[in-house]
Amino acid sequence: MAQATADKGLRELLQVKPPSEHVEWLNLLIYGEPGVGKTYLAGTAEDDPRTSPVLFLDIEGGVTTIRHRSGIDVAPPLRNIKEIEVMYDKLYKSVKDGKLSYKTIVLDSLSELADVDMRSIMEDAYRKNPDKVDKDVPSQREWGKSRSHMRSIVRAFRDLPCNVIITAQVATLQEEGQPTKYMPGFSGKLRTEIPGFMDIVGYLYAENQGGEITRKLQTQGTRRVVAKDRTSALDDVVENPTLPGMWETIHSYQSAAVNGKTAASKKG
């Protein structure tokens, strides 16, 4: 089919590009049970020059999993929103000619950051009004503050010129007569808003297959699992995923798309 394009001069003026040329970096949200391998998966970004060097922003205190990876830089522990904002400002100011020294930044984990942020918000509210504030019972105002903080942090890091990987715990929802639903472990509207900011949302889980543990990343959303893949390149479930492997699959698919092959051919 012949492609219709706008005037070349106007396209240059607007600095527009076809969709195939826009995907330079990936934004990935990985969520799952504690210990399933979220940090380990993020650490595999070290293994490929297209996703390395890697910077880990440790919020959860769980980098023991990647202690063998000497090529990853781990920032000093970040324990509140202010420290995250300071780190972002340093990274943003280091961007030169649209490039950042790090090709991948990992926030591990956003669930922990949200919990820490809420505790900080409640302590501040209690200091200001100890007679009316219960530190253990956030009001709608406090939830709104925390939601605003998380949205701002995710959007800011997502827009840096690098791959951004965010990890999170899993939350489950059980309604009468309905199967258990798995979703990122955030509160309220953030459960849908944070995934909406990301290109890929994957639910990571492990299965015992013949005595051998296989990690699986589900990237296809279903009635039971919140997931998505905007690149349309990955299998519905990726077995023993690695960041370099996913990156290769996505770029191969994009190259095929540019050369005129259809999405129907992505899985053979």
C-alpha positions in Angstrom: 0.0 0.0 0.0 1.4 3.4 -0.9 2.2 5.7 2.0 0.9 9.3 2.1 3.2 11.7 3.8 3.0 15.4 4.6 5.2 18.1 2.9 8.9 17.4 3.6 9.6 20.9 4.6 6.8 20.9 7.2 7.9 17.5 8.5 11.5 18.9 9.0 10.1 22.0 10.7 8.0 20.0 13.1 10.9 17.5 13.6 8.5 14.5 13.1 9.6 10.9 12.6 7.7 7.7 11.9 6.9 5.5 14.9 9.6 3.0 14.0 12.3 5.7 14.7 10.9 6.8 18.0 11.6 3.8 20.1 15.2 4.4 21.2 14.7 3.4 24.9 12.5 1.1 26.8 10.5 1.8 29.9 9.8 -1.4 31.8 7.8 -2.1 34.9 8.4 -5.5 36.5 6.3 -6.7 39.4 6.0 -9.9 41.3 6.3 -11.6 44.7 9.4 -10.9 46.9 12.3 -13.1 45.9 11.0 -14.1 42.5 13.9 -12.4 40.7 12.9 -8.8 39.8 16.3 -7.4 40.9 18.1 -10.2 39.2 16.3 -9.6 35.9 17.0 -5.9 36.0 20.7 -6.7 36.7 21.0 -8.6 33.4 21.1 -5.2 31.7 24.8 -5.3 32.4 25.3 -8.1 30.0 24.9 -6.1 26.7 26.5 -2.9 25.5 23.1 -1.7 24.3 21.8 -1.7 27.9 25.0 -1.0 29.8 26.3 0.8 31.8 23.7 0.4 34.5 22.8 2.6 37.5 20.8 1.0 40.3 18.8 3.4 42.6 18.4 1.2 45.7 15.3 2.0 47.7 14.5 -1.5 48.9 17.9 -2.4 50.2 17.9 -5.6 48.1 21.0 -5.4 45.9 22.5 -8.5 47.5 21.1 -10.4 44.5 23.4 -8.5 42.2 26.5 -8.4 44.4 28.4 -10.5 41.9 27.9 -7.8 39.2 30.9 -5.5 39.6 30.0 -3.6 36.4 26.8 -2.1 37.9 26.9 1.2 39.8 24.7 1.3 42.9 23.8 4.7 44.3 23.9 5.3 48.1 20.7 4.1 49.6 17.8 6.4 48.8 15.2 6.6 51.6 12.8 9.4 50.7 11.4 11.4 47.8 13.8 14.3 48.3 16.8 12.1 47.9 15.2 10.6 44.7 14.6 14.1 43.4 18.2 15.2 44.1 19.4 12.1 42.2 17.1 12.9 39.3 18.4 16.5 39.1 22.0 15.3 39.0 21.2 12.9 36.2 19.1 15.4 34.2 21.9 18.0 34.4 24.5 15.5 33.2 22.6 14.9 29.9 24.8 16.3 27.0 23.7 16.4 23.4 20.6 14.3 24.3 22.7 11.5 25.8 23.2 10.2 29.3 26.3 8.2 30.4 24.1 5.4 31.7 22.1 3.4 29.2 19.9 1.8 31.9 18.6 3.2 35.2 16.8 0.8 37.7 14.4 2.0 40.5 14.2 -0.8 42.9 11.5 -0.7 44.1 8.7 1.8 43.6 6.4 0.0 46.0 8.9 0.6 48.8 9.3 4.2 47.8 5.6 4.7 47.9 5.5 3.2 51.4 8.4 5.3 52.6 6.9 8.4 51.1 3.5 7.9 52.9 5.3 7.4 56.2 7.1 10.7 55.7 3.9 12.5 54.7 2.1 11.2 57.8 4.9 12.2 60.1 4.9 15.7 58.7 1.1 15.9 59.1 1.3 14.7 62.7 4.0 17.2 63.5 1.8 20.0 62.2 -1.4 18.8 63.9 -0.8 16.1 66.5 -4.3 16.4 68.1 -6.1 15.6 64.9 -3.8 13.3 62.9 -3.4 9.6 63.4 -0.1 8.6 61.9 -1.4 5.2 60.9 -4.6 6.4 59.1 -3.9 8.6 56.0 -6.7 10.8 54.8 -7.7 11.5 51.2 -5.3 14.5 51.3 -2.3 12.4 52.2 -3.1 9.8 49.6 -3.4 12.5 47.0 0.0 13.9 48.0 1.7 10.5 47.7 0.0 9.8 44.4 1.2 13.1 43.0 4.8 12.3 44.2 4.8 8.9 42.5 3.4 10.1 39.3 6.0 12.9 39.1 8.9 10.6 39.9 7.9 8.0 37.3 7.3 10.5 34.6 10.6 12.3 35.2 12.7 9.2 35.1 10.7 7.7 32.2 11.6 10.8 30.0 15.4 10.5 30.6 17.3 9.4 27.5 18.0 5.9 28.7 16.2 2.6 29.4 14.3 2.8 32.7 13.4 -0.3 34.7 11.0 0.0 37.7 10.4 -2.9 40.0 7.3 -3.3 42.3 5.7 -5.8 44.5 2.5 -7.6 43.5 -0.9 -6.9 44.8 -3.9 -9.3 44.5 -7.6 -8.6 44.3 -10.1 -11.3 45.2 -13.8 -10.6 44.5 -16.5 -13.1 45.2 -17.0 -15.5 42.4 -14.1 -14.1 40.4 -10.5 -15.4 39.9 -7.7 -13.8 41.8 -6.4 -10.7 39.9 -2.7 -9.8 39.9 -1.5 -6.2 39.6 1.4 -3.9 40.5 1.5 -3.3 44.3 0.4 0.3 44.4 -2.5 1.9 46.2 -5.7 3.3 44.6 -5.5 4.9 41.2 -1.7 4.3 41.0 -2.4 0.7 40.2 -3.6 1.7 36.7 -1.7 5.1 36.3 1.8 3.8 36.8 1.5 1.0 34.3 0.0 3.5 31.9 3.2 5.5 31.9 5.3 2.5 30.9 6.0 0.8 27.5 6.1 -2.7 29.0 4.5 -4.0 32.1 5.4 -7.6 33.1 4.2 -9.9 35.8 7.2 -12.0 36.9 6.6 -15.4 38.5 8.4 -18.7 38.9 7.3 -22.3 38.2 8.8 -25.6 39.2 9.1 -27.6 36.0 10.5 -31.1 36.7 12.5 -30.0 39.6 13.9 -27.0 37.8 12.8 -23.4 38.5 11.7 -21.4 35.4 11.1 -17.7 35.7 8.4 -16.4 33.5 7.5 -12.8 32.6 3.9 -12.3 31.4 3.6 -9.3 29.1 0.1 -10.0 27.8 -2.7 -8.5 29.8 -5.6 -10.9 30.7 -8.6 -10.9 33.0 -6.4 -12.1 35.8 -3.1 -10.3 35.1 -2.3 -6.6 34.5 0.4 -6.6 31.8 1.1 -5.0 28.4 3.7 -4.7 25.6 3.4 -1.6 23.5 6.2 -2.8 21.2 4.0 -5.9 20.2 7.3 -7.8 19.9 7.5 -10.0 22.9 5.8 -13.4 23.4 2.8 -13.3 25.7 5.0 -15.1 28.3 8.8 -14.8 28.1 10.6 -17.7 29.8 13.8 -17.0 31.8 13.8 -13.4 30.5 16.9 -11.2 30.3 17.0 -7.6 29.4 19.5 -8.1 26.5 17.3 -10.9 25.1 14.2 -8.8 25.3 16.0 -5.8 23.7 17.2 -8.1 20.8 13.7 -9.4 20.2 12.2 -5.9 20.2 14.8 -4.5 17.8 14.6 -7.4 15.5 10.8 -6.9 15.3 11.2 -3.2 14.7 13.7 -3.9 11.8 11.2 -6.4 10.3 8.4 -3.8 10.6 10.5 -1.2 8.8 11.3 -3.6 6.0 7.6 -4.2 5.5 6.9 -7.4 7.4 3.7 -7.7 9.4 3.2 -8.2 13.1 1.7 -11.5 12.3 5.2 -12.9 11.6 6.7 -12.0 15.0 6.2 -15.4 16.5 7.0 -17.4 13.4 
